[in-house]
Amino acid sequence: QLQLVESGGGLVQPGGSLRLSCAASGFGLDNYAIGWLRQAPGKEREGLSCISSSDGTTYYADSVKGRFTISRDSAKNTVYLQMNSLKPEDTATYYCAAGRPYYYCLGARYEYDYWGQGTQVTVSS
């Protein structure tokens, strides 16, 4: 059974950091594009960052560029999202997802095939 499980969310003060993890089971993450997306109440889902293939090509949305870093640990079959300088507007449910490799995985028409259950991130003082 193919499964993605996110962890690492929580409550953090503005300016703080969190690292989200996305652990895969049932398939190897190296063979897929892996993305992090988020959705806040009343807002559309937003693609944040992704690794498009095993060559490690990464993409970032302008809203998180310079603050968030995506990385992959192939040995652990896990993808991470390091989030620094967090702002209240980063508050959302964060999802990881897996899809076909070698595509622009932040594109509006890109569709992910597998999704995690989400982890809540709240940035508040």
C-alpha positions in Angstrom: 0.0 0.0 0.0 1.4 3.4 -1.0 1.4 5.8 1.8 2.7 9.2 2.7 2.8 10.4 6.3 3.6 14.0 7.3 4.9 15.0 10.8 6.5 17.9 12.4 3.8 20.5 12.5 2.9 22.5 15.5 2.6 25.9 17.1 5.5 28.3 16.6 6.1 32.0 17.2 6.6 34.4 14.3 10.2 34.3 13.2 10.6 30.7 14.4 11.4 27.5 12.5 9.9 24.1 12.0 10.9 21.1 10.0 8.2 19.0 8.4 8.9 15.4 7.4 7.2 13.3 4.8 7.8 9.6 5.1 6.9 7.2 2.3 6.0 3.5 2.5 5.2 1.1 -0.2 7.2 3.0 -2.9 10.5 4.8 -3.3 10.4 8.5 -3.2 13.4 8.8 -5.5 11.1 7.6 -8.4 8.6 10.4 -7.9 8.3 14.1 -7.9 7.6 15.1 -4.3 5.9 18.3 -3.4 4.8 20.3 -0.3 1.6 22.2 -0.5 -0.6 24.0 2.0 -4.1 25.1 2.4 -5.4 27.7 4.8 -9.1 28.0 5.7 -11.0 29.9 3.0 -8.0 29.9 0.7 -7.0 27.9 -2.3 -4.4 25.2 -2.0 -0.9 26.5 -2.7 2.1 24.7 -4.0 5.2 25.6 -2.0 8.1 23.5 -3.1 8.9 20.3 -4.9 11.7 18.0 -6.0 10.9 17.0 -9.5 13.0 13.9 -9.9 15.9 11.8 -8.7 18.4 14.4 -10.1 17.2 16.7 -7.3 15.9 19.6 -9.3 13.9 21.8 -6.9 11.3 24.5 -7.3 10.0 27.1 -4.8 7.0 29.4 -4.8 7.9 33.1 -4.5 6.1 33.2 -1.2 8.6 30.8 0.5 11.7 31.3 -1.6 14.7 32.0 0.7 12.8 30.9 3.8 11.9 27.2 3.1 14.2 24.5 1.9 13.1 21.1 0.6 15.4 18.1 0.9 15.4 14.4 0.5 17.0 11.5 2.5 16.8 8.6 0.1 18.1 6.1 2.8 15.2 7.1 5.0 12.7 7.4 2.1 11.8 10.8 3.6 11.4 14.3 2.2 11.8 17.3 4.5 10.6 20.9 4.4 12.7 23.2 6.6 10.8 26.3 7.3 12.5 29.4 8.7 11.4 32.9 9.4 7.8 31.8 9.8 5.1 34.3 9.5 1.5 34.3 10.7 0.4 34.0 7.1 2.2 30.6 6.9 -0.5 29.2 9.1 -2.2 26.3 7.2 -2.4 22.6 6.9 0.7 21.3 5.1 0.6 18.3 2.8 3.2 16.3 1.0 2.3 14.6 -2.3 3.9 12.4 -4.9 3.5 12.5 -8.6 5.2 11.8 -11.9 8.8 12.8 -12.1 10.5 15.2 -14.6 7.6 17.6 -14.8 7.3 21.1 -13.5 5.8 20.0 -10.2 4.7 23.5 -9.1 2.7 24.1 -12.2 -1.0 24.8 -11.8 -1.9 21.9 -14.1 0.4 19.4 -12.4 -1.5 16.7 -10.6 -0.2 14.7 -7.8 -1.1 11.0 -7.5 -0.6 10.3 -3.8 -1.2 12.5 -0.8 -0.5 12.5 2.9 -3.1 13.3 5.5 -1.6 16.7 6.3 0.0 18.3 9.4 -1.1 21.6 10.9 1.3 24.5 11.2 0.2 27.5 13.3 2.3 30.6 13.5 1.2 32.8 16.3 2.5 34.7 19.3 
